[in-house]
Amino acid sequence: MATSISASTEQPATERAVPGTEISSPLDEAAVRRDFPILDQRVDGKPIVYLDNAASSQKPRQVIDAISAYYLRDHANVHRGVHELARRATEAYESSRERVARWLNAADTPELVWTRGTSEALNLVAFCVGQARVGHGDEIVISEMEHHSNLVPWQLLAERNGARLRYVGLTEDGHLDLDQLAELVGARTRVVSLPHVSNALGTINPVREISALVRERSDAVYVLDGAQGAPHLPVDVQDTGCDFYAFSGHKMCGPTGMGALWGRKSLLEEMPPYQGGGEMIEHVYHDHSTWAEVPHKFEAGTPNIAGAVGMAAAVDYLEGVGLDAVHEHEMALTSTALAGLSGVEGLRILGPPNPAERAGVVPFVIEGTSAQDLATILDAQGIAVRAGHHCAQLVVDRFGLTATTRASFYLYNTVQEAERLVDGVERARRILLG
């Protein structure tokens, strides 16, 4: 690791983080930023401020170098070749799986299935669990907080199998309504699938508390969409109490087109395959086939070997920095942004007011302006944010909106950049409203 990070000795952030409170970062911002070459550029002569991390994060040199080294020295197809390059490629692929599984505290390496990302992982679960466990009249519990990747696959399953979708609502401050969740989960519930962290609000959900609630009331499969959790928080899949955890590489300093699904081995063994083809079979006969052991049963075709190498390198990087430190750093930035933006006339912030209850996601609207116009004016100032419904239309609908402007922080952002965001938003408001 190129960075040298020391952990903070301050009291836990959950006991002290309130809007407007000073929160110091435990990270050496300059050292971290040196690892991300893409940040060394300007937009219209202004230093770039990249605040679109909830959509996709930037990549450190260590990840870029690991992928390049694989292609330069070790590339071949995996598992069946007996030559040296095939051996090296297979070792790189499977050792990367072991590395990521260990990072999640998986009970067994085969519990880690490589996918193209969170969306494919959740589609895999919906299709395969649905085929094995969900029938006519059964119920699937999701929420109004979902990214479409954790909503549309369950809609398709419900339509296909004649099941019923039930939605947990949101409170005014952007939390899941746990009282309503308790009412919805019952004997007919076969699946409960929720986000670890909301991509549209930043809310960190109490996943262990939810697990206890689900187990008490049903024998449902409990699924977590970890797309926004894995990049920003320490994740121990045993501690979460979930049965499946899905996440993407590109949001956590890794490559695009690569992700993973952790699942309990007993459930993975019970589930039918997701796709057919090479690699996922044990034996093919004229009238049927038998399947490879997990996880290979779910990995048809030539895999993204370089992507797996990049995922492992990203895990190495984040573990070297420390995800506790990443989260505390993001709270410092979020605290600065919340305090500053709350002083902008006509501006409304969505999500929990306490930075300790959210990841570094700050969505907002200014009365009388459009989210797209705000994002465009910020871009002219070198500040990259995102405008729209963020693939979470039920969230913006819940709050009577059609779109928000979303700033999202990560480990390489700085307090000064959070202050630039506030200044940029105030300037945009004056341009748009006079």
Solvent accessible surface area in square Angstrom, and as a share of the most:
residue,aa,sasa,rsa
1,M,109,0.49
2,A,76,0.59
3,T,13,0.07
4,S,97,0.62
5,I,37,0.19
6,S,84,0.54
7,A,86,0.67
8,S,40,0.26
9,T,140,0.81
10,E,84,0.38
11,Q,102,0.45
12,P,79,0.50
13,A,15,0.12
14,T,101,0.59
15,E,123,0.55
16,R,33,0.12
17,A,1,0.01
18,V,76,0.43
19,P,65,0.41
20,G,55,0.53
21,T,50,0.29
22,E,165,0.74
23,I,14,0.07
24,S,61,0.39
25,S,34,0.22
26,P,17,0.11
27,L,14,0.07
28,D,69,0.36
29,E,37,0.16
30,A,60,0.47
31,A,8,0.07
32,V,0,0.00
33,R,57,0.21
34,R,159,0.58
35,D,5,0.03
36,F,0,0.00
37,P,45,0.29
38,I,77,0.39
39,L,13,0.06
40,D,111,0.57
41,Q,86,0.38
42,R,155,0.56
43,V,41,0.24
44,D,113,0.59
45,G,55,0.52
46,K,78,0.33
47,P,65,0.41
48,I,28,0.14
49,V,1,0.00
50,Y,30,0.11
51,L,0,0.00
52,D,12,0.06
53,N,1,0.01
54,A,3,0.02
55,A,23,0.18
56,S,30,0.20
57,S,4,0.02
58,Q,26,0.11
59,K,45,0.19
60,P,0,0.00
61,R,114,0.41
62,Q,49,0.22
63,V,1,0.01
64,I,76,0.39
65,D,87,0.45
66,A,27,0.21
67,I,40,0.20
68,S,48,0.31
69,A,23,0.18
70,Y,6,0.02
71,Y,130,0.50
72,L,146,0.73
73,R,152,0.55
74,D,26,0.14
75,H,95,0.42
76,A,13,0.10
77,N,67,0.35
78,V,2,0.01
79,H,58,0.26
80,R,156,0.57
81,G,36,0.35
82,V,151,0.87
83,H,103,0.46
84,E,82,0.37
85,L,73,0.36
86,A,1,0.01
87,R,133,0.49
88,R,86,0.31
89,A,0,0.00
90,T,32,0.18
91,E,103,0.46
92,A,23,0.18
93,Y,1,0.00
94,E,47,0.21
95,S,44,0.28
96,S,7,0.04
97,R,2,0.01
98,E,87,0.39
99,R,35,0.13
100,V,0,0.00
101,A,3,0.02
102,R,141,0.51
103,W,28,0.10
104,L,0,0.00
105,N,72,0.37
106,A,18,0.14
107,A,82,0.64
108,D,56,0.29
109,T,43,0.25
110,P,34,0.22
111,E,11,0.05
112,L,0,0.00
113,V,0,0.00
114,W,14,0.05
115,T,10,0.06
116,R,172,0.63
117,G,9,0.08
118,T,9,0.05
119,S,54,0.35
120,E,25,0.11
121,A,0,0.00
122,L,0,0.00
123,N,48,0.25
124,L,3,0.01
125,V,0,0.00
126,A,2,0.02
127,F,72,0.30
128,C,0,0.00
129,V,1,0.01
130,G,0,0.00
131,Q,115,0.51
132,A,46,0.35
133,R,89,0.33
134,V,10,0.06
135,G,29,0.28
136,H,155,0.69
137,G,32,0.31
138,D,11,0.06
139,E,22,0.10
140,I,0,0.00
141,V,0,0.00
142,I,0,0.00
143,S,0,0.00
144,E,48,0.22
145,M,1,0.00
146,E,0,0.00
147,H,51,0.23
148,H,42,0.19
149,S,17,0.11
150,N,0,0.00
151,L,10,0.05
152,V,64,0.37
153,P,8,0.05
154,W,0,0.00
155,Q,65,0.29
156,L,88,0.44
157,L,0,0.00
158,A,12,0.09
159,E,137,0.61
160,R,127,0.46
161,N,39,0.20
162,G,29,0.28
163,A,16,0.12
164,R,130,0.47
165,L,37,0.19
166,R,62,0.23
167,Y,68,0.26
168,V,0,0.00
169,G,14,0.13
170,L,10,0.05
171,T,48,0.28
172,E,131,0.59
173,D,61,0.31
174,G,0,0.00
175,H,46,0.20
176,L,8,0.04
177,D,47,0.24
178,L,43,0.21
179,D,113,0.58
180,Q,62,0.28
181,L,0,0.00
182,A,24,0.18
183,E,141,0.63
184,L,18,0.09
185,V,6,0.04
186,G,25,0.24
187,A,89,0.69
188,R,113,0.41
189,T,0,0.00
190,R,64,0.23
191,V,0,0.00
192,V,0,0.00
193,S,0,0.00
194,L,1,0.00
195,P,4,0.02
196,H,11,0.05
197,V,4,0.02
198,S,1,0.01
199,N,12,0.06
200,A,3,0.03
201,L,0,0.00
202,G,0,0.00
203,T,0,0.00
204,I,37,0.19
205,N,5,0.02
206,P,51,0.32
207,V,13,0.08
208,R,150,0.55
209,E,99,0.44
210,I,1,0.00
211,S,9,0.06
212,A,63,0.49
213,L,23,0.11
214,V,0,0.00
215,R,96,0.35
216,E,134,0.60
217,R,90,0.33
218,S,21,0.13
219,D,108,0.56
220,A,2,0.01
221,V,3,0.02
222,Y,0,0.00
223,V,0,0.00
224,L,0,0.00
225,D,9,0.04
226,G,0,0.00
227,A,11,0.09
228,Q,9,0.04
229,G,0,0.00
230,A,0,0.00
231,P,0,0.00
232,H,6,0.03
233,L,16,0.08
234,P,73,0.46
235,V,12,0.07
236,D,53,0.27
237,V,0,0.00
238,Q,69,0.31
239,D,73,0.38
240,T,8,0.05
241,G,17,0.16
242,C,0,0.00
243,D,10,0.05
244,F,0,0.00
245,Y,0,0.00
246,A,0,0.00
247,F,0,0.00
248,S,5,0.03
249,G,0,0.00
250,H,40,0.18
251,K,27,0.12
252,M,0,0.00
253,C,0,0.00
254,G,0,0.00
255,P,20,0.12
256,T,93,0.54
257,G,42,0.40
258,M,3,0.01
259,G,0,0.00
260,A,0,0.00
261,L,0,0.00
262,W,1,0.00
263,G,0,0.00
264,R,71,0.26
265,K,67,0.28
266,S,80,0.52
267,L,16,0.08
268,L,0,0.00
269,E,90,0.40
270,E,82,0.37
271,M,4,0.02
272,P,32,0.20
273,P,22,0.14
274,Y,56,0.21
275,Q,95,0.42
276,G,66,0.64
277,G,39,0.38
278,G,46,0.44
279,E,30,0.13
280,M,2,0.01
281,I,60,0.31
282,E,118,0.53
283,H,94,0.42
284,V,91,0.52
285,Y,105,0.40
286,H,205,0.91
287,D,124,0.64
288,H,98,0.44
289,S,32,0.21
290,T,44,0.26
291,W,110,0.39
292,A,19,0.15
293,E,131,0.59
294,V,10,0.06
295,P,5,0.03
296,H,45,0.20
297,K,13,0.06
298,F,14,0.06
299,E,15,0.07
300,A,31,0.24
301,G,32,0.31
302,T,93,0.54
303,P,28,0.18
304,N,61,0.32
305,I,6,0.03
306,A,6,0.05
307,G,3,0.03
308,A,0,0.00
309,V,20,0.12
310,G,0,0.00
311,M,0,0.00
312,A,12,0.10
313,A,13,0.10
314,A,0,0.00
315,V,0,0.00
316,D,69,0.36
317,Y,1,0.01
318,L,0,0.00
319,E,91,0.41
320,G,41,0.39
321,V,6,0.04
322,G,23,0.22
323,L,14,0.07
324,D,106,0.55
325,A,9,0.07
326,V,0,0.00
327,H,28,0.13
328,E,26,0.12
329,H,0,0.00
330,E,1,0.00
331,M,3,0.01
332,A,1,0.01
333,L,0,0.00
334,T,0,0.00
335,S,4,0.02
336,T,37,0.21
337,A,0,0.00
338,L,9,0.04
339,A,43,0.33
340,G,25,0.24
341,L,0,0.00
342,S,79,0.51
343,G,69,0.66
344,V,9,0.05
345,E,124,0.56
346,G,43,0.42
347,L,25,0.12
348,R,105,0.38
349,I,47,0.24
350,L,6,0.03
351,G,12,0.11
352,P,0,0.00
353,P,77,0.48
354,N,32,0.16
355,P,0,0.00
356,A,10,0.08
357,E,69,0.31
358,R,1,0.00
359,A,2,0.02
360,G,1,0.01
361,V,4,0.02
362,V,0,0.00
363,P,0,0.00
364,F,0,0.00
365,V,23,0.13
366,I,3,0.01
367,E,142,0.64
368,G,70,0.67
369,T,34,0.20
370,S,50,0.33
371,A,12,0.09
372,Q,117,0.52
373,D,66,0.34
374,L,1,0.00
375,A,12,0.09
376,T,80,0.46
377,I,28,0.14
378,L,0,0.00
379,D,76,0.39
380,A,55,0.43
381,Q,17,0.08
382,G,2,0.02
383,I,2,0.01
384,A,26,0.20
385,V,21,0.12
386,R,106,0.39
387,A,26,0.20
388,G,22,0.21
389,H,62,0.28
390,H,15,0.07
391,C,60,0.36
392,A,0,0.00
393,Q,87,0.39
394,L,59,0.29
395,V,1,0.01
396,V,4,0.02
397,D,87,0.45
398,R,73,0.27
399,F,14,0.06
400,G,69,0.66
401,L,35,0.17
402,T,122,0.71
403,A,29,0.23
404,T,2,0.01
405,T,0,0.00
406,R,6,0.02
407,A,0,0.00
408,S,2,0.01
409,F,1,0.00
410,Y,0,0.00
411,L,0,0.00
412,Y,0,0.00
413,N,0,0.00
414,T,14,0.08
415,V,40,0.23
416,Q,113,0.50
417,E,13,0.06
418,A,0,0.00
419,E,83,0.37
420,R,70,0.25
421,L,0,0.00
422,V,22,0.13
423,D,82,0.43
424,G,0,0.00
425,V,0,0.00
426,E,44,0.20
427,R,105,0.38
428,A,0,0.00
429,R,32,0.12
430,R,116,0.42
431,I,109,0.55
432,L,59,0.29
433,L,81,0.40
434,G,82,0.79
